Amino acid sequence: MSIEIKAISKDYNGFSALKAIDLHIQKGELLALLGPSGCGKTTLLRIISGLLEPTGGEIWFDDINVTKWETQKRQTAMVFQNYALFPHMSVEENVGYGLKIKHLPKATIRKQVDEVLEMVELSGMNERSIQSLSGGQKQRAALARALITKPKILLFDEPLSNLDEKLRVSMRQEIRRIQQSTGITAIYVTHDQREAMAIADKIAVMNYGEVLQYDRPEAVYHAPSNVFTADFMGHVNILPLSDLPSESAFYRKLTAGDSPRGKSHLLLPPNEILLTDADTAANDTNTLFAAVASRELIGNVIRYRLNLGSINLYADSLYRASLSLYELGQTVAIDFSPNAIHLF
């Protein structure tokens, strides 16, 4: 089922939580709503589900206007951050609850519970108490409860925020696997950039009730259209062009000699900067030199902060045991391809 969000707005006593949001999600796609707390992403999700009424705009499922429909008619299912499971019920009772209130026969419920528990890899845990499950198992149970009603649209509201990093990675892979295998259209709210990049077909970056960029993950990351998106996606080399002396060799190399008309900032990813010993490049008049201001180990990457006069740059190098580290204050030569530069 496709979703069309047309000029959706939401006001609270003069405060605009959402400002004329327009999005189109194709059938079978997973859209990530990405942004900081308070940006409006959960408000939008609740409007899509029918839990909130918009101030203006329309929600369409396929070719049907569902803006005024009650939640129960929309064939959506929500997976929450806090699981929203009944603590006094067993796994089977929780998962099958949506079918029980429809008064389906017990045998039918049991059969469908078994099928969906197998899908989320909780087979054999029917009689287990919800309280006895781990965090990851509870989230699987919550996902199973959403899937058992065979919704047309799955909605996720920060579903993995309560899990540790390792479990978050495995669960997001599991959610993606199930979403793709069932072909269900899904919208996934998160503030985690890596999570959005890993799980989504499209990302809508939101801030202050607006969608600032809507595109495929690789485009949002490598070709941000504005400073907020570039910064929120974790880029550290975002330089205002006005801060760069236009007569400098650094400026000429960054802009490949072209006048960046209509552009205000440039992005240079740290992993695109190549560092070499200054001595080996000392005779090259086109070489740029910088002083090492600091360094830190981030996983298997060494991040250097470099000073080029008044300009600070970060450069990432893969750590290897055989690699000689550059020391604080040491002068290094830097190089990068003009193709690595993104102007916006």
Sequence and secondary structure as in RCSB ss.txt:
>XXXX:A:sequence
MSIEIKAISKDYNGFSALKAIDLHIQKGELLALLGPSGCGKTTLLRIISGLLEPTGGEIWFDDINVTKWETQKRQ
TAMVFQNYALFPHMSVEENVGYGLKIKHLPKATIRKQVDEVLEMVELSGMNERSIQSLSGGQKQRAALARALITK
PKILLFDEPLSNLDEKLRVSMRQEIRRIQQSTGITAIYVTHDQREAMAIADKIAVMNYGEVLQYDRPEAVYHAPS
NVFTADFMGHVNILPLSDLPSESAFYRKLTAGDSPRGKSHLLLPPNEILLTDADTAANDTNTLFAAVASRELIGN
VIRYRLNLGSINLYADSLYRASLSLYELGQTVAIDFSPNAIHLF
>XXXX:A:secstr
  EEEEEEEEEETTEEEEEEEEEEE TT EEEEE  TTSSHHHHHHHHHTSS  SEEEEEETTEE TT  GGGTT
EEEE TT    TTSBHHHHHTHHHHTTT  HHHHHHHHHHHHHHTT TT TTSBGGGS HHHHHHHHHHHHHTT 
 SEEEEESTTTTS HHHHHHHHHHHHHHHHHHT EEEEEES HHHHHHH SEEEEEETTEEEEEE HHHHHHS S
SHHHHHHTT   EEEGGGS TTSHHHHHHTTTS  TT  EEE  GGG EEEEGGGGTT TT EEEEEEEEEEETT
EEEEEEEETTEEEEEEEE  TT     TT EEEEE  GGG EE 
